[in-house]
Amino acid sequence: MNIIVYTHHYPSPKEIGLTQDTKVIHYFAKKLVEKGHRVQVVHLSYWPVKEFSIGHLRHIWPVMQGYEIEGVPVRLIQYQMLTPRRFYPEWFQAWIINAQLRRMKKELGWTADKVFVHFPTTFTGLGEIFADCPCTLGDFHNMDCTLLRGRDKHGKMLRFISRLNTWGCRNKRVREFLTSCGRMPVPVYTGIEAELLGSPTEIEAKKQQPGGLKLIYVGQLIPLKNVDTLIETVKRLGKDAELTIVGDGQERQRLEEMAGGCGNITFTGWLPREEALQRMKQADIFAMVSSPETYGMVYLEAMAQGCIPIASRGEGFDGLIRDGENGFLLPPGDADALVALLNRIANLTQEERCRLIDNAYALACAMTEDQTTEGFLQANSLHRPEQAAAEM
């Protein structure tokens, strides 16, 4: 199958000079290549207005260049944003980018059977995405909903996304919003590498250990992650709980000061993935109470190591985590609720704890890259473009 993946988030070689981006969509594209599909990634990258500089003047006119990462061919298109808080190209930039995409397709020498568009509202104006392709799927995130709610006064983004055959999403909040727009979205998820799954023997051994309150957080130390809620909770519980914080970011100094040298709170800084997974194997609970949050593969990675997950109600993993069955949900940033929940977890019977671990591990096993990639490929068109336009 011939596939084009459009995205705003993709890693690039260091010499290009972009901030290193998440690899989530790269893992998806790489898995498609491994499955024998012919893939081309289009990475649209822009400088926001606040970062405008003399050096970016040439990027008022979008510039395309190619590179390859782990066997995946990528076309990077860079341009300078000119309108504050707009998030999609100006009309003349869109005209240039469409011309570049037509030229790219001609050079490829093949026609796409499927097109995947991640963060589709940010591609508004790029009609070439829909040319010559029988199946287009938009992967909507929280940011798309925010833009459609407050920054689409003339309906331009809505008209653009109505041309997508299928709307996909990966959490309940996005699904409910898209449904209110008159379309029935399909669930689409990204998964973890099968090699990251702890072995059944490791999971069984973990179940036999006495339950405790060894918490771990793995991720960026930024405001929306609400790591301060975890710190406040553990300080209130005292020696009954431990917290390991793996990661780095703008909030680190403030969070370390907040922890105040507390002996049962450890900051490791950034760790390679393998070391972070080892820390998860040693923990009882993975806690991340972010808001807003679209998804969060780190939950799956932790569940794959036998951790009981705690996530935010109404955010990215609500729906995949079923409260009390394979993890727990609570209001984001609510330290009182987290203290109460951890006291509840501490009083679980061995049977209850083992059931939670088994169910969490089963979800991780059911959401490997192979399985979730197939889910993307099998997402059938529920609406034709002309039907969608009528519904809008």
WOQUI-V236905 format. One line per field, one symbol per residue. ss: DSSP state (a for helix, b for strand, c for the rest). phi: phi as a letter, one per 40 degrees, with the letter a starting at -180 (. if undefined). A space follows every 50 residues. Layout:
ss=???
phi=???
This chain:
ss=cbbbbbbccccccaaacccccccaaaaaaaaaaacccbbbbbbbbbbcaa accaaaaaaaccbbbbbbbccbbbbbbbbbccccccccccaaaaaaaaaa aaaaaaaacccccbbbbbcaaaacccaaaacccccbbbbbcaaaaaaaaa cccccaaaaaaccccbbbbccaaaaaaaaacccccbbccccbcaaaccca aaaaaaaacccccbbbbbccccaaacaaaaaaaaaaaaaacbbbbbcccc caaaaaaaacccccbbbbbcccaaaaaaaaaaccbbbcccccccccaaaa aaaccccbbbbbcccccbccbcbcccbbbbccccaaaaaaaaaaaaccca aaaaaaaaaaaaaaaccbaaaaaaaaacccccccaaaaaaac
phi=.cbbbbacbacadcccgcccbdcdccdccccccccgccbbcbbcbbccdc bcadccdccccdbbababbfgbcbbcbbaccbbdfcgaccdccccccdcc cccdccccgabccabbbcfcccbdgcccdccgbcabbcccbdcccccccb bbdbgccccccccccbbbabacccdccccccgbccbcbbbbbcdcccccd cccccccccccabccbbbiccbdccfcccccdcccccgccbbbbbbiaic cdcccccccfgdcbbbbcgcbddcccccccdcccbbbabcacacahcccc ccccbgcccbbccgbdbchccbdgbbibbaccgbccccdccccccccccd ccccccccccccccccbcddccccccccccccbcdccccccc
